[in-house]
Amino acid sequence: MTVEIYSSPLCGFCHAAKRLLSQKGVSFSEIDVLVDPARKPEMIERANGQRTVPQIFIDGTHVGGCDELYALERDGKLDAMLSA
Protein backbone atom coordinates (compact mmCIF):
# COMPACT_ATOMS: atom_id res chain seq x y z
CA MET A 1 0.00 0.00 0.00
CA THR A 2 1.33 3.41 -1.00
CA VAL A 3 0.15 6.69 0.47
CA GLU A 4 1.20 9.97 -1.10
CA ILE A 5 0.40 13.43 0.21
CA TYR A 6 1.04 16.69 -1.60
CA SER A 7 1.53 19.29 1.10
CA SER A 8 3.06 22.54 2.26
CA PRO A 9 4.79 23.19 5.59
CA LEU A 10 2.59 26.27 6.12
CA CYS A 11 -0.67 24.31 5.85
CA GLY A 12 -2.50 23.37 9.06
CA PHE A 13 -4.75 20.94 7.19
CA CYS A 14 -1.64 19.18 5.86
CA HIS A 15 -0.32 18.78 9.40
CA ALA A 16 -3.69 17.41 10.57
CA ALA A 17 -3.85 14.88 7.72
CA LYS A 18 -0.27 13.72 8.34
CA ARG A 19 -0.98 13.46 12.07
CA LEU A 20 -3.98 11.16 11.44
CA LEU A 21 -1.96 8.95 9.10
CA SER A 22 0.94 8.83 11.59
CA GLN A 23 -1.41 7.94 14.47
CA LYS A 24 -2.59 5.00 12.37
CA GLY A 25 1.03 3.89 11.86
CA VAL A 26 0.86 4.58 8.12
CA SER A 27 4.02 5.56 6.32
CA PHE A 28 3.55 8.02 3.48
CA SER A 29 5.61 9.88 0.95
CA GLU A 30 5.28 13.62 1.12
CA ILE A 31 5.62 15.91 -1.87
CA ASP A 32 6.22 19.46 -0.63
CA VAL A 33 4.86 21.78 -3.34
CA LEU A 34 6.40 24.81 -1.63
CA VAL A 35 9.92 23.38 -1.87
CA ASP A 36 9.29 21.78 -5.26
CA PRO A 37 6.73 24.01 -7.05
CA ALA A 38 7.27 22.13 -10.33
CA ARG A 39 5.27 19.25 -8.78
CA LYS A 40 2.12 21.39 -8.27
CA PRO A 41 0.84 21.01 -11.88
CA GLU A 42 1.28 17.22 -11.47
CA MET A 43 -0.79 17.37 -8.27
CA ILE A 44 -3.54 19.44 -9.95
CA GLU A 45 -3.74 16.99 -12.84
CA ARG A 46 -3.80 13.91 -10.58
CA ALA A 47 -6.37 15.55 -8.26
CA ASN A 48 -8.81 16.34 -11.09
CA GLY A 49 -8.20 20.08 -10.93
CA GLN A 50 -8.00 20.47 -7.16
CA ARG A 51 -5.43 23.19 -6.40
CA THR A 52 -5.29 23.21 -2.60
CA VAL A 53 -3.08 21.14 -0.33
CA PRO A 54 -3.19 18.57 1.01
CA GLN A 55 -4.12 16.21 -1.80
CA ILE A 56 -3.96 12.60 -0.65
CA PHE A 57 -3.64 9.44 -2.72
CA ILE A 58 -3.92 5.85 -1.44
CA ASP A 59 -2.57 3.29 -3.91
CA GLY A 60 -2.91 5.88 -6.66
CA THR A 61 -6.57 6.61 -5.86
CA HIS A 62 -7.34 10.24 -5.14
CA VAL A 63 -8.88 10.49 -1.66
CA GLY A 64 -9.10 14.30 -1.57
CA GLY A 65 -7.94 16.65 1.14
CA CYS A 66 -7.91 16.66 4.91
CA ASP A 67 -11.70 16.91 5.27
CA GLU A 68 -12.24 13.92 3.01
CA LEU A 69 -9.58 11.89 4.88
CA TYR A 70 -11.27 12.60 8.23
CA ALA A 71 -14.70 11.83 6.72
CA LEU A 72 -13.40 8.40 5.66
CA GLU A 73 -12.13 7.88 9.21
CA ARG A 74 -15.49 8.94 10.74
CA ASP A 75 -17.36 6.62 8.37
CA GLY A 76 -15.10 3.69 9.27
CA LYS A 77 -13.81 3.38 5.70
CA LEU A 78 -10.22 4.60 6.07
CA ASP A 79 -8.81 1.47 7.74
CA ALA A 80 -10.16 -0.72 4.94
CA MET A 81 -8.51 1.50 2.32
CA LEU A 82 -5.22 1.48 4.22
CA SER A 83 -5.20 -2.30 4.65
CA ALA A 84 -6.17 -3.17 1.09
LODO-67998 format. One record per atom (N, C-alpha, C): atom name; residue in one letter; y, x, z; residue number from 1. Coordinates in pm, 1 decimal, padded with zeros to 6 digits, always signed. Layout:
<nodes>
{node CA, A, {Y, X, Z}, NUM}
...
</nodes>
This chain:
<nodes>
{node N, M, {-00117.0, +00083.6, +00000.0}, 1}
{node CA, M, {+00000.0, +00000.0, +00000.0}, 1}
{node C, M, {+00123.8, +00088.4, +00000.0}, 1}
{node N, T, {+00217.8, +00056.7, -00087.2}, 2}
{node CA, T, {+00341.4, +00132.7, -00100.1}, 2}
{node C, T, {+00459.8, +00042.5, -00070.9}, 2}
{node N, V, {+00546.8, +00088.6, +00017.3}, 3}
{node CA, V, {+00669.3, +00015.3, +00047.2}, 3}
{node C, V, {+00786.8, +00104.5, +00010.6}, 3}
{node N, E, {+00876.6, +00048.6, -00071.1}, 4}
{node CA, E, {+00997.5, +00120.1, -00110.5}, 4}
{node C, E, {+01117.8, +00038.5, -00066.2}, 4}
{node N, I, {+01220.5, +00108.1, -00019.0}, 5}
{node CA, I, {+01342.6, +00039.9, +00021.4}, 5}
{node C, I, {+01462.5, +00117.6, -00032.1}, 5}
{node N, Y, {+01541.7, +00049.0, -00112.8}, 6}
{node CA, Y, {+01668.6, +00104.1, -00159.7}, 6}
{node C, Y, {+01769.5, +00071.8, -00051.0}, 6}
{node N, S, {+01843.4, +00174.0, -00006.0}, 7}
{node CA, S, {+01929.3, +00152.7, +00109.5}, 7}
{node C, S, {+02053.6, +00240.4, +00103.1}, 7}
{node N, S, {+02136.0, +00224.3, +00204.5}, 8}
{node CA, S, {+02254.4, +00306.1, +00225.8}, 8}
{node C, S, {+02266.6, +00330.9, +00375.7}, 8}
{node N, P, {+02308.8, +00450.7, +00415.1}, 9}
{node CA, P, {+02318.7, +00479.3, +00558.8}, 9}
{node C, P, {+02426.7, +00396.4, +00628.6}, 9}
{node N, L, {+02517.7, +00336.4, +00553.2}, 10}
{node CA, L, {+02627.4, +00259.3, +00612.0}, 10}
{node C, L, {+02593.2, +00111.5, +00628.9}, 10}
{node N, C, {+02470.0, +00073.3, +00593.6}, 11}
{node CA, C, {+02431.1, -00067.4, +00584.9}, 11}
{node C, C, {+02350.1, -00109.7, +00707.8}, 11}
{node N, G, {+02407.5, -00200.1, +00787.7}, 12}
{node CA, G, {+02337.3, -00249.5, +00905.9}, 12}
{node C, G, {+02210.7, -00326.2, +00872.2}, 12}
{node N, F, {+02213.0, -00401.2, +00761.2}, 13}
{node CA, F, {+02094.2, -00475.0, +00719.3}, 13}
{node C, F, {+01981.5, -00380.0, +00679.8}, 13}
{node N, C, {+02018.8, -00265.8, +00621.6}, 14}
{node CA, C, {+01918.0, -00164.1, +00585.5}, 14}
{node C, C, {+01850.5, -00111.7, +00712.2}, 14}
{node N, H, {+01932.4, -00082.9, +00813.6}, 15}
{node CA, H, {+01877.5, -00032.4, +00940.1}, 15}
{node C, H, {+01785.2, -00136.1, +01004.5}, 15}
{node N, A, {+01823.7, -00263.0, +00997.9}, 16}
{node CA, A, {+01741.3, -00369.1, +01057.1}, 16}
{node C, A, {+01608.0, -00381.6, +00983.0}, 16}
{node N, A, {+01611.5, -00374.4, +00850.5}, 17}
{node CA, A, {+01488.3, -00385.3, +00771.9}, 17}
{node C, A, {+01396.2, -00266.6, +00800.8}, 17}
{node N, K, {+01452.8, -00147.2, +00805.7}, 18}
{node CA, K, {+01371.8, -00027.4, +00833.8}, 18}
{node C, K, {+01315.3, -00031.7, +00975.2}, 18}
{node N, R, {+01393.2, -00087.0, +01068.4}, 19}
{node CA, R, {+01345.9, -00098.4, +01207.2}, 19}
{node C, R, {+01224.2, -00190.8, +01213.7}, 19}
{node N, L, {+01229.5, -00305.0, +01144.1}, 20}
{node CA, L, {+01116.2, -00398.0, +01143.9}, 20}
{node C, L, {+00992.4, -00331.0, +01085.0}, 20}
{node N, L, {+01009.6, -00263.6, +00972.8}, 21}
{node CA, L, {+00895.3, -00195.8, +00910.3}, 21}
{node C, L, {+00838.9, -00087.7, +01003.2}, 21}
{node N, S, {+00928.0, -00012.3, +01067.0}, 22}
{node CA, S, {+00883.1, +00094.0, +01158.9}, 22}
{node C, S, {+00810.1, +00035.5, +01279.1}, 22}
{node N, Q, {+00859.6, -00077.0, +01332.9}, 23}
{node CA, Q, {+00793.8, -00141.0, +01447.0}, 23}
{node C, Q, {+00653.1, -00186.5, +01410.3}, 23}
{node N, K, {+00631.9, -00216.2, +01283.7}, 24}
{node CA, K, {+00500.2, -00258.5, +01237.2}, 24}
{node C, K, {+00412.8, -00138.4, +01199.6}, 24}
{node N, G, {+00466.0, -00017.3, +01216.0}, 25}
{node CA, G, {+00389.3, +00102.8, +01185.5}, 25}
{node C, G, {+00374.1, +00128.6, +01036.2}, 25}
{node N, V, {+00465.4, +00072.5, +00957.3}, 26}
{node CA, V, {+00457.7, +00085.7, +00812.3}, 26}
{node C, V, {+00540.8, +00204.9, +00767.5}, 26}
{node N, S, {+00479.2, +00293.3, +00690.8}, 27}
{node CA, S, {+00556.5, +00401.9, +00632.4}, 27}
{node C, S, {+00614.8, +00352.3, +00500.8}, 27}
{node N, F, {+00734.4, +00399.3, +00469.9}, 28}
{node CA, F, {+00802.2, +00354.7, +00348.2}, 28}
{node C, F, {+00879.8, +00470.9, +00289.0}, 28}
{node N, S, {+00900.6, +00463.7, +00158.9}, 29}
{node CA, S, {+00987.6, +00561.1, +00095.2}, 29}
{node C, S, {+01124.9, +00497.5, +00082.0}, 29}
{node N, E, {+01224.9, +00577.3, +00112.1}, 30}
{node CA, E, {+01361.9, +00527.8, +00111.7}, 30}
{node C, E, {+01438.7, +00593.7, -00001.4}, 30}
{node N, I, {+01505.8, +00511.9, -00080.2}, 31}
{node CA, I, {+01590.6, +00562.3, -00187.1}, 31}
{node C, I, {+01733.9, +00531.8, -00145.7}, 31}
{node N, D, {+01808.6, +00637.0, -00111.2}, 32}
{node CA, D, {+01946.2, +00622.4, -00063.4}, 32}
{node C, D, {+02039.4, +00618.8, -00184.5}, 32}
{node N, V, {+02092.8, +00500.1, -00216.2}, 33}
{node CA, V, {+02177.5, +00486.4, -00334.5}, 33}
{node C, V, {+02317.8, +00541.7, -00313.2}, 33}
{node N, L, {+02352.8, +00575.1, -00189.2}, 34}
{node CA, L, {+02481.2, +00639.9, -00163.4}, 34}
{node C, L, {+02471.0, +00788.2, -00197.2}, 34}
{node N, V, {+02360.6, +00850.3, -00158.0}, 35}
{node CA, V, {+02337.9, +00992.4, -00186.6}, 35}
{node C, V, {+02300.7, +01012.9, -00333.4}, 35}
{node N, D, {+02226.2, +00918.5, -00388.8}, 36}
{node CA, D, {+02177.6, +00928.7, -00526.4}, 36}
{node C, D, {+02219.7, +00804.5, -00605.8}, 36}
{node N, P, {+02351.1, +00793.9, -00639.5}, 37}
{node CA, P, {+02400.7, +00672.6, -00705.2}, 37}
{node C, P, {+02339.0, +00646.1, -00842.4}, 37}
{node N, A, {+02278.7, +00745.9, -00902.5}, 38}
{node CA, A, {+02212.6, +00726.8, -01032.6}, 38}
{node C, A, {+02092.6, +00633.6, -01020.1}, 38}
{node N, R, {+02041.2, +00614.7, -00899.0}, 39}
{node CA, R, {+01925.3, +00526.6, -00877.5}, 39}
{node C, R, {+01965.9, +00379.5, -00863.1}, 39}
{node N, K, {+02095.7, +00351.0, -00846.5}, 40}
{node CA, K, {+02138.6, +00211.8, -00826.6}, 40}
{node C, K, {+02109.0, +00124.6, -00948.9}, 40}
{node N, P, {+02136.8, +00169.5, -01073.4}, 41}
{node CA, P, {+02100.8, +00084.4, -01188.1}, 41}
{node C, P, {+01951.0, +00052.8, -01192.9}, 41}
{node N, E, {+01868.2, +00149.0, -01153.6}, 42}
{node CA, E, {+01722.4, +00127.7, -01146.7}, 42}
{node C, E, {+01691.6, +00017.2, -01046.1}, 42}
{node N, M, {+01757.2, +00022.9, -00930.1}, 43}
{node CA, M, {+01737.2, -00079.0, -00826.6}, 43}
{node C, M, {+01777.3, -00216.2, -00879.5}, 43}
{node N, I, {+01894.1, -00225.7, -00943.9}, 44}
{node CA, I, {+01943.9, -00353.9, -00995.0}, 44}
{node C, I, {+01846.6, -00411.9, -01096.8}, 44}
{node N, E, {+01795.1, -00326.3, -01183.5}, 45}
{node CA, E, {+01698.5, -00373.6, -01283.6}, 45}
{node C, E, {+01570.0, -00422.2, -01217.9}, 45}
{node N, R, {+01516.6, -00343.4, -01125.0}, 46}
{node CA, R, {+01391.4, -00379.9, -01058.2}, 46}
{node C, R, {+01408.1, -00505.2, -00972.5}, 46}
{node N, A, {+01529.8, -00525.2, -00917.8}, 47}
{node CA, A, {+01555.4, -00636.7, -00826.1}, 47}
{node C, A, {+01613.9, -00757.9, -00899.5}, 47}
{node N, N, {+01589.1, -00764.8, -01029.4}, 48}
{node CA, N, {+01633.7, -00880.8, -01108.6}, 48}
{node C, N, {+01782.4, -00909.5, -01093.4}, 48}
{node N, G, {+01863.1, -00803.4, -01096.2}, 49}
{node CA, G, {+02007.9, -00820.5, -01093.3}, 49}
{node C, G, {+02071.6, -00816.4, -00955.9}, 49}
{node N, Q, {+01990.9, -00809.3, -00851.2}, 50}
{node CA, Q, {+02046.9, -00800.1, -00715.9}, 50}
{node C, Q, {+02115.3, -00665.1, -00700.4}, 50}
{node N, R, {+02239.4, -00665.5, -00647.3}, 51}
{node CA, R, {+02319.1, -00542.9, -00640.2}, 51}
{node C, R, {+02334.8, -00489.3, -00497.5}, 51}
{node N, T, {+02298.7, -00569.7, -00398.4}, 52}
{node CA, T, {+02321.2, -00528.6, -00260.0}, 52}
{node C, T, {+02198.8, -00456.9, -00204.1}, 52}
{node N, V, {+02223.5, -00372.4, -00104.7}, 53}
{node CA, V, {+02114.0, -00307.7, -00033.0}, 53}
{node C, V, {+02097.5, -00379.9, +00099.8}, 53}
{node N, P, {+01978.0, -00381.1, +00155.6}, 54}
{node CA, P, {+01856.9, -00318.6, +00100.7}, 54}
{node C, P, {+01790.8, -00406.9, -00005.5}, 54}
{node N, Q, {+01714.3, -00343.2, -00090.2}, 55}
{node CA, Q, {+01621.3, -00412.4, -00179.5}, 55}
{node C, Q, {+01484.7, -00352.9, -00147.7}, 55}
{node N, I, {+01390.3, -00438.8, -00116.6}, 56}
{node CA, I, {+01260.3, -00395.6, -00064.5}, 56}
{node C, I, {+01149.9, -00435.1, -00161.5}, 56}
{node N, F, {+01058.2, -00341.7, -00183.5}, 57}
{node CA, F, {+00944.0, -00364.1, -00272.0}, 57}
{node C, F, {+00816.2, -00329.0, -00196.9}, 57}
{node N, I, {+00717.4, -00417.4, -00203.5}, 58}
{node CA, I, {+00585.3, -00391.8, -00144.3}, 58}
{node C, I, {+00485.8, -00390.7, -00259.1}, 58}
{node N, D, {+00421.8, -00276.4, -00278.4}, 59}
{node CA, D, {+00328.9, -00256.9, -00390.8}, 59}
{node C, D, {+00392.2, -00299.2, -00523.2}, 59}
{node N, G, {+00518.7, -00263.8, -00541.4}, 60}
{node CA, G, {+00587.8, -00291.1, -00665.6}, 60}
{node C, G, {+00642.9, -00431.6, -00678.1}, 60}
{node N, T, {+00610.8, -00519.7, -00583.1}, 61}
{node CA, T, {+00660.7, -00657.0, -00586.2}, 61}
{node C, T, {+00792.7, -00664.8, -00511.4}, 61}
{node N, H, {+00893.2, -00721.5, -00575.8}, 62}
{node CA, H, {+01024.3, -00734.2, -00513.5}, 62}
{node C, H, {+01019.3, -00839.8, -00403.7}, 62}
{node N, V, {+01047.6, -00797.8, -00280.9}, 63}
{node CA, V, {+01049.1, -00888.1, -00165.5}, 63}
{node C, V, {+01188.7, -00947.7, -00148.9}, 63}
{node N, G, {+01290.9, -00867.8, -00176.8}, 64}
{node CA, G, {+01429.7, -00909.6, -00157.5}, 64}
{node C, G, {+01496.6, -00816.5, -00058.7}, 64}
{node N, G, {+01590.7, -00872.2, +00016.3}, 65}
{node CA, G, {+01664.9, -00793.6, +00113.6}, 65}
{node C, G, {+01615.1, -00814.7, +00255.0}, 65}
{node N, C, {+01700.2, -00782.1, +00348.7}, 66}
{node CA, C, {+01666.1, -00791.0, +00491.2}, 66}
{node C, C, {+01632.7, -00933.8, +00532.2}, 66}
{node N, D, {+01715.3, -01030.6, +00488.5}, 67}
{node CA, D, {+01691.4, -01170.2, +00527.1}, 67}
{node C, D, {+01555.1, -01218.2, +00479.5}, 67}
{node N, E, {+01520.5, -01182.0, +00357.1}, 68}
{node CA, E, {+01391.6, -01224.2, +00301.4}, 68}
{node C, E, {+01275.5, -01156.9, +00376.0}, 68}
{node N, L, {+01293.2, -01029.9, +00413.3}, 69}
{node CA, L, {+01189.3, -00958.3, +00487.5}, 69}
{node C, L, {+01164.7, -01026.4, +00622.6}, 69}
{node N, Y, {+01273.0, -01060.1, +00693.3}, 70}
{node CA, Y, {+01259.7, -01126.6, +00823.2}, 70}
{node C, Y, {+01204.3, -01267.7, +00808.3}, 70}
{node N, A, {+01238.1, -01336.3, +00696.5}, 71}
{node CA, A, {+01182.9, -01469.9, +00672.0}, 71}
{node C, A, {+01031.7, -01461.5, +00653.6}, 71}
{node N, L, {+00984.5, -01359.3, +00581.7}, 72}
{node CA, L, {+00839.8, -01339.8, +00565.7}, 72}
{node C, L, {+00774.5, -01316.7, +00701.8}, 72}
{node N, E, {+00840.9, -01239.7, +00786.8}, 73}
{node CA, E, {+00788.3, -01212.8, +00921.3}, 73}
{node C, E, {+00782.3, -01342.3, +01002.2}, 73}
{node N, R, {+00889.9, -01421.6, +00999.6}, 74}
{node CA, R, {+00893.9, -01549.0, +01073.8}, 74}
{node C, R, {+00786.2, -01645.0, +01025.5}, 74}
{node N, D, {+00761.5, -01644.9, +00895.6}, 75}
{node CA, D, {+00662.2, -01736.4, +00836.7}, 75}
{node C, D, {+00518.9, -01684.0, +00849.0}, 75}
{node N, G, {+00503.0, -01566.2, +00909.7}, 76}
{node CA, G, {+00369.0, -01510.3, +00926.6}, 76}
{node C, G, {+00307.2, -01455.5, +00799.3}, 76}
{node N, K, {+00389.4, -01426.5, +00699.1}, 77}
{node CA, K, {+00338.1, -01380.8, +00570.2}, 77}
{node C, K, {+00351.2, -01229.3, +00549.2}, 77}
{node N, L, {+00433.1, -01165.2, +00629.4}, 78}
{node CA, L, {+00460.0, -01022.1, +00606.7}, 78}
{node C, L, {+00335.7, -00936.5, +00633.3}, 78}
{node N, D, {+00264.1, -00962.8, +00741.6}, 79}
{node CA, D, {+00147.0, -00880.9, +00774.2}, 79}
{node C, D, {+00042.5, -00885.4, +00662.6}, 79}
{node N, A, {+00023.9, -01002.6, +00602.8}, 80}
{node CA, A, {-00071.8, -01015.8, +00494.1}, 80}
{node C, A, {-00029.7, -00931.7, +00373.6}, 80}
{node N, M, {+00100.8, -00932.0, +00344.2}, 81}
{node CA, M, {+00150.2, -00851.1, +00232.2}, 81}
{node C, M, {+00132.4, -00702.1, +00261.0}, 81}
{node N, L, {+00155.9, -00663.5, +00385.6}, 82}
{node CA, L, {+00148.3, -00522.1, +00422.1}, 82}
{node C, L, {+00004.5, -00472.3, +00432.0}, 82}
{node N, S, {-00090.2, -00563.9, +00451.8}, 83}
{node CA, S, {-00230.3, -00520.1, +00465.4}, 83}
{node C, S, {-00308.9, -00537.2, +00337.1}, 83}
{node N, A, {-00246.3, -00593.8, +00235.6}, 84}
{node CA, A, {-00317.2, -00617.3, +00108.9}, 84}
{node C, A, {-00353.4, -00488.4, +00039.0}, 84}
</nodes>
